Amino acid sequence: MIPIRTNAPNDGSPVVTMGLILVNLAVFIYQTSLAGRAELDFVLAYALVPKVYSHPLLARQAGLDPSNFLPFITNTFMHGSWLHIAFNMWTLWLFGGPLEEALGKWRFLLVYLLFGLAGSLAHLLANWGSPVPVLGASGAIAGVLGTFTVLYPRARVGILQPIFIFPLLLHVPALLYTAFWFGLQVWEGWASLGQAGAGVAWWAHIGGFVAGLAAGYRLRHRRITQPAVWWRDLRTRQGRDTRSGPWG
């Protein structure tokens, strides 16, 4: 399922969202400019390697520092391929903008980083002892998706669903979209337990999404949002105010 639009209210300029996208792109371009040992050193220094923290003595022998916890955040600004970063940044653009407007710029930045941290911790616990580096903004973006779902459960999400070789465009409530997406993450995450070197950080997605749900419920309960946003929820339910990409 590829999300391509949402009608969640967003009348402002998502400065933080755009800034996060630019930082991710800059890091990826720098990362791809490296080669050989330099690239490996960069990945080992800033990606999250669970074995560094589960086996600190071995990590020190390999020249790695288990007392350095920066990779729990820095890995969320790294990506493994152009397709990886393109899909992540597109999803962040769609759902991050409305959430940034709802929470305010600095609060949005704070929760985004916390979601990334939650995803990293979940991945560490589920892949304890794994020597495989994990990198990607997926955990943080999963948190954004979780909070978005709590604040805008009825917002319409346009998704492109391939059926064999034919693309099918569907519009579904955000709650239905994320319920299906999260169910897939749990299914795949459970199946990946004990499999060293799994290609997708399923548990980072799960951890980030759960943190996003928790933050969303707390924020909704306390009504910690920008005052101008709440009345526009009605327009969202009526199908107005569409945020979309180049497909419409």
C-alpha positions in Angstrom: 0.0 0.0 0.0 1.5 3.3 -1.1 -0.1 6.4 0.5 -0.4 9.2 -2.0 -2.8 11.8 -0.3 -4.6 12.7 2.8 -7.3 15.3 3.6 -6.1 16.1 7.1 -6.1 19.8 7.8 -2.8 21.6 6.9 -2.9 25.2 6.0 0.5 26.2 7.2 4.1 25.7 6.1 5.5 22.5 7.6 9.0 24.0 8.2 10.2 21.2 10.6 8.9 18.5 8.3 10.7 20.0 5.3 13.8 20.5 7.5 13.8 16.8 8.5 13.5 15.7 4.9 16.4 17.9 3.9 18.6 16.6 6.7 17.8 13.0 5.8 18.6 13.8 2.2 21.9 15.5 3.1 23.0 12.6 5.3 22.1 10.1 2.6 24.0 12.0 -0.1 27.1 12.2 2.1 26.8 8.6 3.0 26.6 7.5 -0.7 29.7 9.7 -1.4 31.8 7.4 0.8 33.3 4.2 -0.3 35.0 1.2 1.1 36.3 1.5 4.6 35.1 5.1 5.0 31.5 4.0 4.4 31.8 1.1 6.8 33.3 3.3 9.5 30.4 5.8 9.0 27.8 3.1 9.3 29.4 1.5 12.4 29.7 4.9 14.0 26.2 6.2 13.5 23.9 3.3 12.7 22.5 1.1 15.5 24.3 -2.2 16.0 22.5 -4.2 18.8 25.6 -6.3 19.5 27.5 -3.2 20.6 25.2 -2.9 23.6 24.5 -6.5 24.3 28.2 -7.5 24.2 30.1 -4.4 25.4 33.5 -6.1 25.9 33.5 -7.5 22.3 32.5 -4.0 21.1 35.4 -2.4 22.8 37.8 -5.0 21.3 36.4 -4.1 17.9 37.0 -0.4 18.6 33.4 0.5 19.1 32.0 2.4 22.1 29.1 0.8 24.0 28.7 3.9 26.1 27.9 6.0 23.1 24.1 6.2 22.8 23.9 8.7 19.9 23.2 5.9 17.3 19.8 5.4 18.9 18.9 8.8 17.2 21.5 9.2 14.4 20.5 5.9 12.8 17.1 7.5 12.1 18.7 10.0 9.7 20.4 7.3 7.6 19.1 5.1 4.8 20.2 2.1 2.8 19.0 3.0 -0.7 17.3 5.7 -2.8 14.1 3.7 -2.7 14.3 3.4 1.1 14.7 7.2 1.6 12.2 8.1 -1.1 9.4 6.1 0.4 10.2 7.3 4.0 10.4 10.9 3.1 7.2 10.8 1.0 5.4 9.3 4.0 6.8 11.9 6.3 5.7 14.6 4.0 2.1 13.4 3.8 1.5 12.8 7.5 4.2 15.0 9.1 2.8 18.3 7.8 -0.7 18.0 9.4 0.8 16.7 12.6 3.3 19.5 12.8 0.5 22.1 12.4 -1.6 20.3 15.1 1.2 20.1 17.6 3.3 23.1 16.8 6.8 23.1 15.3 9.0 22.4 18.4 6.6 19.9 20.0 6.5 18.1 16.7 10.3 17.9 16.4 10.5 16.6 20.0 8.0 13.8 19.6 9.5 12.9 16.2 12.9 12.3 17.9 11.3 10.5 20.8 9.5 8.2 18.3 12.8 7.4 16.6 14.3 6.6 20.0 11.4 4.3 20.9 11.8 2.5 17.6 15.5 2.0 18.2 14.9 0.6 21.7 12.3 -1.8 20.4 14.6 -3.0 17.7 17.5 -3.4 20.2 15.3 -5.6 22.5 13.9 -7.7 19.7 17.2 -8.2 18.0 19.4 -8.5 21.1 22.9 -9.6 20.1 22.5 -8.9 16.4 25.6 -7.7 14.6 23.6 -6.2 11.7 23.4 -2.4 11.7 20.0 -0.9 11.5 19.3 2.5 9.9 16.3 4.4 8.7 13.6 6.9 9.7 10.9 4.3 9.6 10.5 4.0 13.4 10.1 7.8 13.8 7.7 8.0 10.9 5.7 5.1 12.3 5.3 7.2 15.4 4.1 10.1 13.3 1.6 7.8 11.7 0.4 6.6 15.2 -0.2 10.1 16.5 -1.8 11.1 13.3 -4.3 8.2 13.6 -5.3 9.2 17.1 -5.8 12.9 16.2 -7.4 12.3 12.8 -8.9 8.8 12.8 -11.5 9.7 10.2 -9.2 11.6 7.8 -9.3 10.0 4.3 -6.0 8.5 3.1 -5.6 7.8 -0.6 -3.6 4.7 -1.2 -2.3 3.1 -4.3 -2.7 -0.7 -4.1 -1.3 -2.9 -6.9 -3.6 -5.7 -7.9 -1.4 -8.0 -9.9 -0.1 -5.5 -12.5 -3.0 -3.0 -12.2 -2.8 -0.1 -9.7 -6.0 0.5 -7.7 -6.7 3.8 -6.0 -8.6 3.5 -2.8 -9.7 6.1 -0.2 -10.0 4.8 3.3 -10.1 6.2 6.8 -6.8 6.7 8.5 -7.8 4.3 11.2 -8.4 1.5 8.8 -5.2 2.2 6.9 -3.0 2.2 9.9 -4.8 -0.8 11.5 -4.0 -2.9 8.4 -0.4 -1.5 8.3 0.2 -2.2 11.9 -1.2 -5.7 11.7 1.3 -6.4 8.9 4.2 -5.1 11.0 3.3 -7.3 14.0 2.8 -10.3 11.8 6.2 -9.8 10.1 7.9 -8.7 13.3 6.8 -11.9 15.1 8.0 -14.0 12.2 11.3 -12.3 12.2 12.2 -13.0 15.8 15.3 -15.1 16.0 16.2 -14.5 12.4 19.6 -12.7 12.3 20.0 -10.2 9.5 16.3 -9.6 8.8 16.1 -7.0 6.0 13.4 -4.8 7.5 13.4 -3.4 11.0 9.9 -4.5 11.8 10.2 -3.9 15.6 11.4 -0.4 15.1 8.2 0.2 13.2 6.2 -1.4 16.0 8.0 0.5 18.8 7.7 3.8 17.0 4.0 3.3 16.2 3.1 2.3 19.8 4.9 5.4 21.1 3.0 7.5 18.6 -0.3 6.0 19.8 0.6 6.7 23.4 1.6 10.3 22.6 -1.5 10.8 20.5 -3.9 9.7 23.3 -2.1 11.9 25.8 -2.1 14.9 23.5 -5.7 14.4 22.6 -6.8 14.0 26.2 -5.0 17.2 27.3 -5.9 19.0 24.0 -2.3 20.1 23.6 -2.6 21.3 20.0 -2.7 24.6 18.2 -6.1 26.3 18.9 -6.9 26.9 15.2 -6.6 23.2 14.3 -9.4 21.6 16.2 -12.3 23.3 14.4 -10.9 22.2 11.1 -11.4 18.6 12.0 -15.0 19.0 10.9 -13.9 20.1 7.4 -11.7 17.0 7.3 -14.6 14.7 8.2 -16.6 16.4 5.4 -13.8 15.5 2.9 -12.3 19.0 2.4 -8.7 20.3 2.7 -6.7 17.7 0.8 -3.0 17.3 1.1 -1.6 15.3 -1.8 1.3 14.8 -4.0 1.9 15.0 -7.8 -0.9 12.4 -8.5 -3.6 14.9 -7.4 
